[in-house]
Amino acid sequence: MKRLRAGLSVIALAAGLSAGLGAGVGAGVGQATASTTGAGASTAYCGLNLGSVTAGGDQTTQRLTGAKPPTAGARAVVPNLYTDGAVRMSGSFITQPTATGSLRSGRVVLGDTMYQHWIELDKAGKVTSSELARIGGGWSKFVDHETSVFNDNPTHPRNYEYALRADGVLFRWVVGDNGSWKSYGSAPGFSAVKSMTLISKAAAYDTFLANTRGGALYTIRIPVNTAMKPVVTKVRAATWQGFETLVAGACGNYGTVVAGIDKDTKSAYLYTFGHADGAKTSITGHGKVPGTFADPSYFRWAPPVKSDWLFGE
């Protein structure tokens, strides 16, 4: 498998200079499903493949299911993948089967530096190869990041990286087929955002769901053009401030399944959303997820790029 390596600072990225690292091979843990579809669909079987990195450097996988009350499967753990406490942020990871086991790929921030991480496991789940390739520095100024790969063209899918800086500026880059990174717009005004999670990928836009420190819940639709003028729509006015992290996955064609993680109480709550439509958006609360959620970083296990369709809006 070919690995591309290059490095540059976030400042250079924002200035529009190109360098960096290509996207890893994509595939993933199973897609969330719903028992029926449509506005009145039953969402009892919608679920989310939740990933995390523990304080001890383990990477975990856990299936959360939107029954009432919600259920949580056993956590699968890959131990000691990172140095204790090294990972500040992890974006979504994808996984694909190989002849000898599986391959995982995603982007992580260790201290001030972002890396592309490839992990190969054998059929017993033991790590046979773990390779970190440096993308660039300057990431200690950022509080969130996520990758959006849209499969409108299977040969050359759209590959964006989004990142929210601590001062509330939201950045976007295009990750090229040759491994280059190129600035593709930025937008200020998001300093109140506490957490954001990708809920829609479409030919014309990406959409995030975000909660604020004041408790409001919004969608942030980002059109696919260089102007990068996000369309912000209020979904709820209050009560969402308790979650430090939101992680979302597809719920069939119905909408979105969302885990809200409260790090103060080390608890998680599961919700299913209908298609986002401002204050008209239907939200079903499934309740508190059993277990303790105390890890410093949580992320989505994404299905294969060719089948990773998010229909949140």
N, C-alpha and C positions, 0 to 999 in steps of 0.2 A: 504494500500500500504506500502510495506516494505521500510524503509529508512536506508541507511548505512552511518555511520559517522566515520570519522577518520581524523587525521591531520598530516602534516609533512611539513618540509621546502622544498623549491625548491632545495636547496643545497643537501639535502638528496636524493631527486628524481634524480638529476643529477648523484649522486654517485651510483645509482642503487638500493637503498633501497626501500622497498615497504611499502605502507600504503595508505590512501586516501579514496576516495569516489567513489562508482559505478556510472555508467551512469544512467541518468534518463530515464523514459519511453519515447519512441520516436514516434512522429507522427507529422503531420504538416499542415500548410496553403498550399493551392493548388499549384501543380507543374506548372511551366511555360510551355506553349505549343506553337507550331508553326503551321501555317496554312498548310504548306507542309514541306516535309523533303528532304534532299539531299543537295549537294553543292550549287545548285541554288535556294534553298528554299526561299520562302517569309517568312520574319520574322516579319510581321506587327503585329502579335498577340502574340509575345513573351513578357513575362512580368516577373517582379521580385517582390517578397513580401519583401519589405524593412522594417526592424525594427530599432528602435533607443531607446536610453535612453536620456531623456532631462536633462538639468541642474537642473530642479526642481524635478528629480527623477521619472518622468512618463515613462512608456514603451509604445511605439507606434507601429502601423502596418499601412503600406501604400502600395497599389498596384501601381507599375509603369509599363506602357505598352509601348512597342516599336513601336508605330506608328510614323509618321513623320508629325508634331512634336510629341514628346512623350507626354503621358498623365499621370496624377497622380490622383489617387482616394482620397477620403476623408480619413484623418488619424483617425484610431480608437485608443483611448487613455485609458490606465489603469493608473489612476492618483496616485501619491504619493506612488509608489511601493518601492522606495528607499529614503534614506535621501538625501537632496539637495547636488548635487556635489559629491556624494560618489562613483559612478561607474566610474572607469578609463577605463575599457575595457569590452566588452560583446562579447562572441562568439555566434555562431548560436544558435537559440532556436527552439525547436520543440513543436508542440501542437497536442493534440489528443482529440476527443470527449469523454465525459463520460456520464453516465446516468443523471447527474445533470447539465452538462454544458461542461467544457473543462479543460484540464490539460496542462500546459506549463512547459518546463524543459530546462535548459541551464546552462552554466558556466559563472560567472561574476567575475571581479576583483574589489574589494572595497578596496581602499588604497593599502596596501601591501599584501592583502590576497585574494586568490581565493576561491569561494564558488560554490557549486551546488545549483541551485535555482529551487524549485518547486512552481508553482502558480496554484491554483485551482480557477476557475471562475464559477459562475452560468450561466444559460441560458441568463440572461440579461447582462452578461459581468462584473458583480460585483465580486470582489475578496472575496472568502470565506476562503481561506487559502493561506498563503505565508510563505514558510519555506526555510531558508538559512542554508546550512550545510557546515561547514568549510572543505576545502581540505588542504590548507597549506599556509604558508607565503613565502616571498621573491619575490613577483611578482611586486614590484615597479621597479625592474631592467628590466622588460620586456615591450615591446612596442606593441606586437600583439600576439594573440593566436587564435586557431581555433580547432574545433573537427572534426574528420573524422570517421564516422561509415560506414563500407562497408558491405552490406548485402549478402556476398557470402555464409554465413551460417545463416539462419534465427534464429536458436536456440542460436548460439554463434557468433554474428557478430563481425567483426574486429573493435576495438574501440581504436583510437589513439588520443592523444592530441599533438598539435604542438604549439610551442611558440618561438618567436623571441626576444632575449635579446638585450638590447641597444647597446652592443658592436659588434653586427652582428653575434652572434652564434645562430644557429637554433637548437632547441631541439625537441625531440620526445619521448613520453611515451606511453606505452601500459596500458590501463585501463582494468583491469581484471573483469571477471564476479562476483568475490567476493568483488569488490570494491578496489582492490589493484592497485597501480600505480607502474610501473617499467620502469626505463630508457631504451630506445630503440634507442640510438644513438644520435649524435649531429654533426653539421657541421659548421665550421667558414666561414667567407667571405661574409656575407650579410649586412655589415654595411651601404651600400648605399641604401638599400631597404627602401622605404617610407611607403608602404602598400602592403599587400599580401592577396589574397583571393583564396579559394579552387575552382577549376574548373573541376577536374576529380577525380573519385574514381574507381579504377580497381583492379583486383585480384593481379596484380604484382606491382602496384605503386599508389601513390597519386600525383596530380599535382596542383601547385599553379600558379596564375598569379600575377606578382609583378611589380610595377613601382619604379623607383629610383629617388633620388634627382636630378640627372643629366638629367632626362627626358626619359630615356630608359624604354622599356617594355620587360619583360622576362617571360618565363615559367620556373618553377622549378619543375622538375619531381623527386620524391623521391621514389626509389625502396623499396619494402617491404623486407628488409633484415637488419641485424644488422650493416652492414658496414656504412649505411646511407651516400652514396656518391651521392648527388643530381646532376642531369643533367640539366645544365642551358642553355637555348636557347634564343637568342635575337629575339623578335617579331618586335619591332620598335626601332629605334635609338634615337628618340627625341620626344618632345612635351607633354609627359605624366607627367611632374614634378608637375603640378598644383594640382593634387589630393592628399589630405591627406588620403583618404579612398577609397578603391575599394571594392564593394560588388557584388558577382556573383551568378547567379542561372542558372539552366538548361534551354535550349531553345529546347525542344523536343529532337530529335536525331540529330539535326542540329549542335549544338554547345553550346554557352553560351551567356547569356544576362548579361551585366556588367553596374553597376552604378558607375560613378566616382564622388566623392564629394569633392568640393573645399571649404574648411572651411573659407578661406580668403574672398571669395565673397559670401559665404553662398548659393552656387548653386550646382546643380547636373546635370550631362549629362549622357545620356543613349546610350549604344552601344550593337550591337550583333556581336559576333565572330563566324566564322566557326571553324571547328576543328583545334586546334593549330598545326601549321606546320612551325614554325620559321617565317622568313620574308615573306613566302607565305601565312600566315594566313590572311583570309579575315576579314575585320573589317568594319561594317556599323555604321556610326554615325547617331543617330536619333535626336540629338540636345539637347537643354537645357530643363530640366524638369521644368514645372511650379511649383512655390512655393519657400519657403525659407528653406534651409537645414543648420541649425545652431546648431544642437545637438552635444554634445561632443562625443557620441559613436553611431556607426551604425553597424548593423549586418543583417544576412540573416535569414528569417523565413523559416525553412526547412520543407519539406513534411515528411510523415512517413518514418521511417528507411527502411521498406520493399519496398518503392517506391522512395527512394531518390537516383536516379541515376544521376550522373553528367558526361556528355559526352564531356567535353571541349577539350580533346586531343584524 
